[in-house]
Amino acid sequence: MLPPVCLRAFFLKSTTTDGELFVPAEKKGLYLILAEKMKIIPLGGLGEIGKNMTVYEHGGELIVVDCGMGFPGDDMYGIDLIIPDVSYLIKNRTRIRGLFITHGHEDHIGAIPYVLKQVNMPIYCTRFTAGLIKLKLEEHGLVKSTKLITVEPGKSVRAGKFTVEFIHVNHSIADSVAFAIHTHMGTVVHTGDFKIDSTPIDGEVIDLARFGELGKEGVLALLADSTNVERPGFTPSEKTVGATFTRQFQGCDDRIIVTTFASNVHRIQQVLDAAAAFGRKVAVTGRSMENIMKVSTELGYMKVPKNTLVDINKIKGLPKNKQVIVTTGSQGEEMSALYRMAFSQHKQVELGAGDKVIISASAIPGNEVTVSRVINELFRKGVKVVYNKADILHVSGHACQEELKIIHALTKPRFFIPLHGEQRMLQIHSQLAQDMGMDRNHIAIADNGAVIEITAKTIKVNGSVPSGEVYVDGSGVGDVGAVVMRDRKRLAEDGMVVVVLPVSSHDGNLISEPEIITRGFIYVKESGDLMKELQGVARDAAENVRRRRDDGELKGTVKSAVSSYLFKTTKRNPMVIPVVTRL
């Protein structure tokens, strides 16, 4: 006999519905479901860092966990951000019972306004996360149309056939939670991003006791953060960075500029405390930093020491050894406050000798070049730059191997799905679970869009749903696809050649020589011979067209001839655009 959690009884039924298997029970006309299913569908966050979104489906209903954005690569010209493909959610919008958010980082909340415009659903999250989401909703005019519900850690929410329990965890942002998702089938633990910090800045340690209780009650599946699975040991406490700030402030006569992630309110709190301890005033610059400090202070997650905070325009009148500026730009983002300081574009702050810049962050993979560019420019100005290689100025918010093992040991899951990581991280996390005694057949390593099916006894990937990347470019969402990106890449790498063909509207013959216009391909004044040869190639191709009144044939012939010639001559492949002008 299976445990009651895996059984549902129906009287006088023998048909099979929705893939559920019915068998007779001891001649009583009672039929038992032995194969209830739960589907877990990651729409983002697998094989990548960012764009986190996971769908849970059970009993004909859905909930969604996280709704994050991804960061564009260097070859994604003009793209502002990347969001998950939510075609599956749009198709099943009537079955969605809620969006549950683990914490307020962009890779977990950044896609919310764009997704809500396509699929409106209630959002459940903690107070600080709600404050950050509200900023986004206000920016996009979605406050009135969105149901935003705050839930305290330790509390539970009923969402259709799901009961979602909020469990406090430590991370590099306040009010982070894991979820225990309770269903008739059993409980699934979704860790979100976490670490085990025994000395957190706010004094709120991770609720390991609850993870242990869930393990004793029985955990059907564990879905866990894989970001730092390659790192042995434990992630250091956030307090170690505070000790570094004390060392850097002590005996320093320079003006101090500190940059970090705007969302790391505990890091900023330590900067404020260090400044107050050494009698310095603090000014803040950078829109996101200003917004998050406003939210965190209003909600009580940050406490500004009395008489410490001053306006950026007023701090200039103080001696340099009494100034601290907290700024955005830890990732070298173009137009961030630190970037503008480095390149002498900031209206209020001019950097030079006598300034110390503390970069209290590590470069997100892919941002190393931009961060290095800013650091080099600061050195060029004579600024003292202190970054992670010189002192302990950043600690991760993600669990290392020993912390992951603790969660596995406490929850004792029947099945395991590694989340939040590139392919190698998922594989290493799978091996870590196996080293702890888990059967490889009880682990599912999947790709975005995979449908992971869990029954009481099995876990397997069974099919897929649409997934992928949707590009946001300015106000356009999804209107830039693979073809446009290919064209942008071509333009960026090889430039463009426009061939203007003036032809007679009477007989279709060329009236004059074709005009060649280039952008990003060659410097025309130094390439007169090539331009003349191109004119000749275009002219000959146009004159060989039989149906000269057919603009399509004329453009196609000229484009093919010019492209072939250019590649043969220059080994480059610029975009060729023929333009027919009939006169």
N, C-alpha and C positions, 0 to 999 in steps of 0.2 A: 504494500500500500504506500503510495506517495504521500509526502507531507501535505497537510491541508492547504498550505499556501500555493501548491501547484494544482489544486483540484477545484472544479466548479461543477455543481450537479444540476442536471436537467431531468425532468420527468417526461417519460413517454416520447422521447425523441430518438431518432436513429439516423438522421441526416447529418452530413458533414457541412459545416459552414466556415468560410474563410480559412480553409486549411486546417481546421481543428479536428482532431481525431476522437471519435466517440466509441466506446466499447461497453457492452452490457456488464452490469455489476450484480452478480449472484441472483439472477432470475427475478429481480425486483422491478424491472422496468426502469431502473435508474441508470443513466449514462454519465460517464465521467470524462472530462477533458484531460487527456494525458499530455497533450502537446500544445499548450498555449505558447504563443510566440511573442517576443519583443523584438522590434527592429530598431537598430541603432544606425543612424545614417550621418556620418561626418560630411558636411558640406564645405569645410575648410579646416586648416590646422594640421593636416597630415601631409608629410613630405615637404613641409615648409614651416617657417616661423611667421605667424601672423594669420589673419583672416579666419579666426577661430569661430566655428559654428557647428553644433551637433544637434541632430534631431532624434528624439525618442518617440517611438510609435508603439502603442499597445492598446488593445481593445477598441480599435477603430479611431483612437484619438492621438494627438501629437502635442508634445511640448518641445521647445527649442531652448538650447543652452548656449548663450553668448552669441554675439553678432558683430564680429570684428572686421577691421580693414587690414589690408596688406600694404606694404610699402613698394612703390614701383622701382624697378631696376634701372640702371644707368642707360639701358637701351630702350626704355619705354618713354620716348620723347613726348613731352607735353602732358603726360599722365600725372594727375594729382594723387590718386590713391586707387586701390583695387578692393573690390568687395566680392563676396561670394555670389555665385549664381543661385538664385532662390526660386527657380522655375518650379521645383517640386513643392515648395511652400505655397506658391501662387495657385498651383493646381489643387492643393489640398487645404486651402485657407479656411474652409468651414469646419475643419476638424482640429484646428490649432487651438489649444487651451491656454497658451501663455508663452512668453519669452522670459527666461530666467538668466540673470547676469551674475557671474562670479565676482567681478571686480571692474574698476573703472579705467583700465588701460585701453589705449586705442585699438590694439589688436583684439579686443573683446567687446568694445562698444562703438568703434568708429564707423561701422556700416549702418547703425541703427536708423538714422534719419532717411537714408536712401532705401532701406528695406521697408520701413513703415509706409513709405509712399506707395509701395506695391502691395504690401500685406500688413494691414493694421491688426495689432494684437496687444493685449495687456502686457506690461513689463513689470517684473518682480525683481527687486534688488534691495541692497542695504542703503542706509541713509546717505552716506557719502557718495556712493555710486550713483544714486538718484540725483544728487546735486550736480554731478558732472554730466549726466545724461540730459538733465533739464537745460543746461547751457546749449547743447546741441539742438534740442527741440525748439528752443527760442530762436536760434539762428535760422532754422528752417521753417518757422511758422507752424509747428506741429504740437504745441503745448495743449491747445484746447481739444485736439482730436485724439490725443494719446492718454491712455489710462496708465499712470505710473504709480505703482504700489510699493511702499517701503516695508521691509521685513527685517526684524532684528535677528542676529545670529542666535541659534538655539530654538527658534520658532519654526513652524511648518505652515505650508500653504496647500490647500486642496485645489487642484486644477483638473477637473474632470475625473478621470480614473487614476490620476497621478496625485500622490502626496509628496511634496518637495520640502525637505528639511534643510535649513540653512545651518552650516557648521563653520564656526570661526576658524580661519587659518591665518598664518603670517605670510606676508608678501611685501613687495616694495611699494605698496600703496595701501592706504587705510581701508578698513571695512571689507577685506577680502573674505570670501567664503567658499567652501566646498558644498556640494549637494549630496544628500542621501535621497534618492528617488525611489519612493516606496510604491509598489504595485502588487496586484494579486499574485503575480509570479514570484515576487521577491524584491529585494532591495539592490539598487545599483548605486555605487558611490562614484561621483564625478568630482575629482579633487580640485579642478581649476588650477591656477598657478599657485604654488605654495612653497614654503620652506618651514623648517622647525627652528624657531628662534626662542631660546630660553630667556633672553633679556631684551624683549622688544621695547621700543621707545614708548609706546602707549601702555605698557604693562600687561597687555592682553595676549597671553600665550595661546598657541594653537590648541584646540580642544582635542587632544589625543585621547582623552578618556572616552569621548563619544565615539571616536573611530574604533576603540577597543570594544565598546558595548555593541556596536553594529556587527563587529566580527563575531561576537558571541551569539548574537541573534541570527546571524547567517547573511552573508553578502553574496548575492548572485553573481555580480560582475563589478570589477574595478576598472575605471578609466582614469589614468593618471598622467600628470605632467612629465614630459621626457626631456625638457630643455637641457638640464645639467647632468643627465645620466652618464655622460662620459667622464665626469669628475668624481674621483674617489672622496671619501670622507664626508664632512659636513660643511655646509655653507656658513661662513662667519656671521656673527650677529651684526645688525645694523649699528649697534653701539660702538663697534670698532672704528667706524668712520667718524663718529663724534670725537673720539680720542685724537684722531688725526687732525681734525679742525682745531682742537686745542693746541696741538703742536705747531700748526701753521700760523695761528694767530699770535702765539706767545712771542714776544720780543720783535714783532714785525712792525716796522715804521711805514710800510708801503700801504697804498690804497689796495683793498682786497676786493676782487670780483670773483664771485662763485657762480658757476653754472652747473645745473643738474637737471634731471627730468622734472618738469613742472608738477607732475602727478605725485612725486615722492614727498609727501608732506612731512613725513618723519625726518627725512634728510634736511629739508628746509628748516624744520623745527630746531635741529641741531646747529644749523648755521646761525639762526636767531639767538639761540642760547649762548653760543660761543661769542657772538658779537656783543651781547649784553654783558657777559662776564669780563670782557676786555674794554668796556666803555665805548664801544663803537655804535654808530647809528647805521641803520639798514635802509636802503632804497631798493625798489623792485622795478625791473623793466622787462618788457616782453608781454604781449597780450595774454598768452596762455598762462604764464606765471601769475600775472595779476588776477586773472579770472579764478584760477584754482585757489590762490591764497584767500581771495574774498569768500569763496564757497567754504573752504576748510575752517576759516575763522568764524564765520557765521554759524556753522554747524557744530563748532566746538572741537574739531579735530586738530586744530593748531592754536596754540596760545602764544601770542606775541608779547614779549616782555614789555613792561610799561616804559613809555618814552623812548622806544627803540626804533620804531618805523617812521621814516620821513619821506617826503616827496622827492622824486628823482631830481627835480629842478632846484631843490633847496640844499641837497647834500653837498653840492659843489663848493659851497661857502665854508665847509668844515675843513680842518687839517686832514691831510691824507691818512694819517694814522688813526683817524676817528671815523673813517668811511668803510662801509661794506656795501657792495652792489650785488644783488641776487638777480640773475638773468637767465633767459632762455638761450638755446644754441649749443647744448652739449653734444649734439650730433652734427654740428657744422652746417645746419640747415641754412640755405641761402635766404637772406632777408631776416633771419632771426636776429635778436638784439646783439648777441656776441659776434656774429658774422659782420654786422654793420659796424660794431666797434673795431674789429680787426681791420676792416677795409676803409676806415675813416668815413663812414656813412651815417653814424649815429648822431642825432641832433644834440643830445645832452651829454654824451660821454666821449671824450677823446683820450685814447690810451697811449702810453709811452713809458719811458724810464720812470721808475718810482711806483709802478703798478705791479701787482701780483694777481694772476688769473689762476684760479683753482678749478680744474675740470673734474667734477665729482660724478663721473659716469664712465661707463665703457662704451665703445663704439658698437652699435648694432651691426651685425654682419651686413656688409654692403655699403656701410657709411664710413669705412676706414679712410678712404681717399679724401672725402670732404672734411672730416675731422682733422686729418693731417695738414690739409691746406690752411685751415684756420690757425692751427698751432704754429705752423711755419711763419705765417704772416704776423702773428703776435710776437714771436721771437725777433722778426725783422724790425719791429718797432721798439725793441729793447725791453719788452715786457718779460717779467719772470713768470714762467708757465709751469705749474705743478699739475701733473696728471698721474694716472694710476700706476705708471711704471716707476714713478719716483717715490710714491708713498701709498698707503692704503686709503684711497679716496673713493672707492666704490666696492660694495659687496652685492652679490647677486640676490635676487628675490626668489630664486628657484632652488629646489631641493637637489642636493648631490646624492650619490649612491646610498650612503648609509641612512639618510633621511627617507629615501624611497623605500628602502628595505623595511624600515620601521612601519610605514603605512601598509605595506604588503603584509607584514607579520601581524599587525593589529586587525586588519580587515579580513584576512584569510578568505579571499574571494574564490569562488568556484571557477570563474572565467576572468580573463584579463584582456584589456584593449589599451595599448599605449597610445597616448595622445600628445599633441603639442610638440612637434619635433620633425626634423628632417628624417629621411629614410634611415640613415645610419643610427640615429638616436632611437627610433622606434625598434630597430633590430636589437640594439644593445639593451634596451629596456626589457625586451622579450627574453633575452638571455639571462638578465638579472633575475627575472621572475622564475625562470627554469632552474637557476642555481639555488633558488630558495625552495625548490621541490615541486613547482607547478608543471603539470603535463603540457607539452608543446601543443597538443591538440585542444587545449583549453585556452589558447591564446590566439587572438586574431590581429594580424598586422594588415591594415587595409589602406586604400587610397581614398582621396576625397570622392564622394559620390557612391562609394560601396555600400550595399545594404547588408549589414551584419545581423544575422538572425540568431537569436538566443532562445533555446527551450530549456526545460529543466535539466536536460542531460547533454545538450550539444550547443556548440557555437560554430557558425560557418558564414562565409561570405556568399550571398545568394543574389546575384544580379547587381544592378546599379541604377542610379537616377542621374539626371543632368547635373553637372557640377562644372566648376571651372572658374575663370576670372572674368569679372565685369569691370571695365575701366571707367573711371570717373575723370572727366576732363572738363574743368570749369563747372558749368551748370549742366553739362551733358552726362548722362548716365547710360552706359551701354551702347551709345551711338558710335563709339570708336571700337572697331573690331580688328580682327587679325589682318584684313586687307589694308586698312588704314595704317596700322602699326608697321606693316611691311613697307608701305610707301614712305612713311616717316623715316624709317631706318635707312631706306635707300637714299632719300634726300639728304639725310645727315651724313652718310658715308661717302656718297658719290656725287651729290648735287643734282642739278636739273638743267636740261637743254630744251628750249622752246624753239620750234621751227615754224615760222610764220610764212604761209604760202598764199601770196596774192594771186588770185586766178580770175579769169573772165567769167562773168555770169552768163555770157552768150555761148561760148564754146568750151569753157573749162580749161583753156590753156593758161599757162603762167604769164602774167602781165610783166613781172619783173623778177629779179633774182630773189630766192628765198631769204628771209631775214633770220639770223641765228642769235638767240638771246640765251645767255647762261647765268646761272646762279649757283655758287658753291662748287663749280666744276673746274674751271680754269680762269686765269686772269687774262681777259680778252686782249688787252694791249700788248701782252707779251706772246700771244699765240695767233698772230695774224695768218700764218700759213695754214694752220689747222682749221681756222674759221672759213678760209676760202675753200679748202678741200671739203668741209662739211656742206657748204653751199652747193658745191658741185654734185656731191652725193645726193642731196635732197632734190636738186633740180632734175638730175637724171632719173631718179626714182619716180618723180611726179610726171615726167614726160612719158614714161613707160606704162603708165596706168591707162588701160583701155577705156574704161567707163569714167571719164573725167568729170561727169556731172554727179558721180556718186562720192560724196564727201567721206563716207566710211571707208571705202576702198582706197581713196587717195591718202587718208591719214594712216591707215594700216600699212600701206606699202612704204610710205616715207619713214614711218617710225621703225619698221623692221630694218630698212636699209641703213638709216643713221645709227641705230643701236648696234648693228653688226659691225659697222665701220669703226665706231668708237671703241668697242671692246677689242677689236683686232689691233687698233692703233695704240690705245692707251692702257689696255687691260683693266679698264674701269667700266662700270655699268650705271651711268647716270639715268635718271628718269627722263625719257624723251616724250615731249608733248607737242604733237603737230597741231597747228591752228590754221584752219582754212578761212581766208577772207575773200569773199566774192564781191567783185566790184563791177 
